[in-house]
């Protein structure tokens, strides 16, 4: 594969080591691709609040405004974060994906970006299916489009 491709598999985890703060800040706050979803980012911040990185139990997490129950998933490859998804149960029946980020240098290989995003969304979908009463996932960046889960 070319230089932008991942050399190993992508793992999904809810905890990121504290020594990865700089990489997480790049994904979440300084991502060169933010312009592509600027309206969605603004809408998410206006509706839910500003994301903030914090330390919890020896790892990094992301909170958003004063919302309880915000969850974060990290896509990890070669020991570094290559993607992040921040979501919350926004109503009894749905999860809202508040923020998504993929490592900018992966932009040279769109199929890798897609792979990272699909892995993150698959994990959110799995969590939604395991959560009683949740039957939709809302993508805040996409004009609040809700995707219905099928059994």
N, C-alpha and C positions, 0 to 999 in steps of 0.2 A: 504494500500500500504506500501511498505517497506520504509526505511529511506531516500532513494534517490528520492522518488516520490514527486511531487508537491501536496500540500494539498489544493490548490485552483486553480481557473482558471487562464489562461494565458491571459494577456491583452497586446495589442500592442499599443505603443505610440511613438511619434517622439521627446518627451521631457523627459529628465531625471533630477530629482532634483540634485542640486549641491552636496548635502551630500552623493550622491551615486558614487562619483568620484573613490574611492578606488575599489568598486565592478566593475565598468566599466573598470578600468585599469587591473584588474584580468582577465576579459573576453577577452579583446583585446590584451593585451601585455604579460601577464604571464599565459596564459592558458596552462595547462599541456598536452593538446591534440594537441598543435601546430605541433608536430612532424609528425602527420598524414597527414598534408597538407602543410608541409614546402615548397615544390617546388612551390605550388600555391601562398603561401604568398610571397615568394621571387619574383615570376613573377609579382604579383600585385604591390609590392613596386617598382620594377624596371620600370614598365610601367606607374604607376599612381603617385607614391610617398608614403611617410611614413604617416600613420594615426596619427592624433594629436587630443587629447581631448581639447576642449575649452569651455568657458562659453559664453552663448548668451541668452539674455532676461531672466535671472534668472534660466536657465537650462543648461544641458550639451549637447554638440553636438560633432560630429567628422568631421574634415576636412582632406583632403588627398592632400598632395603636394599643388600646386597652382591651383587646379582644382575648377572651379566655379560649383555650383549646386549640390554638394555632399549632399546626404540625409542619415539620420540615423534613423533606427527603433529599438526600444528596446522592448523585451519581458519581461514583469513584472509579478511576482507572489509573493504574500504575501508582497508587497511593495518593493521588491528588483529585480534588473535586473537578469534574468536568460538566456538572449540571446541578441545578437546585430547583426544587418545587416547594412552594409554601402554600398550604391550604388549610381550610377550617370548615367545620360543619356550620353552615350559615343559616340553615333552617332545618326543621326536623327531617325533611326528605332529601336534602342535598348537601354536597360538599362544594365549596367554592375554591377554585384554584386562584389564589391571589397574586402570585408572582411565579414566573418561570425564567430560568436563565441557563444558557449553555455557553461553555467556554468559547470566547470569540475566535481563537485561532483555529478552531475546528471548522470555521466557516468555509475553508477551502474545500472541504469535502461534505457537501450537503447530506449525503447518506449517513454520515456519522452523526451529524446534528440530529437528524431524524431518529436515528437509533437511540440516542440519549433521551430525547423527548418521549419517544414511545416507551422506553423502559420506565421513566418516571411516571407517565400517565397510566401505564399498566399497573404499577404498584398502588397508585391512588385509587384506581378502579377496584383492585383487589381489596383494599381497605374499606371502600364504600360498600362492597358486597358483603363484607363481614360485619358491617355496622347495621344493626337493626333499624329499619325504617328509611334508610337512605336508598333512593332509587335514581338519583341524578347527580351529575357532576357539572358544575357551572364553570365555564372558562371566562373569567372576568376580562381578559385581554381581547376576547372575541365578542364584543357587544353583549356580554352576559348571556351567551348562548349555553343552554343547558342540554347535556347529552343524557338521554335516558338509558339506564342500565337494564339489560335483559337477562333473565335467569338462565 
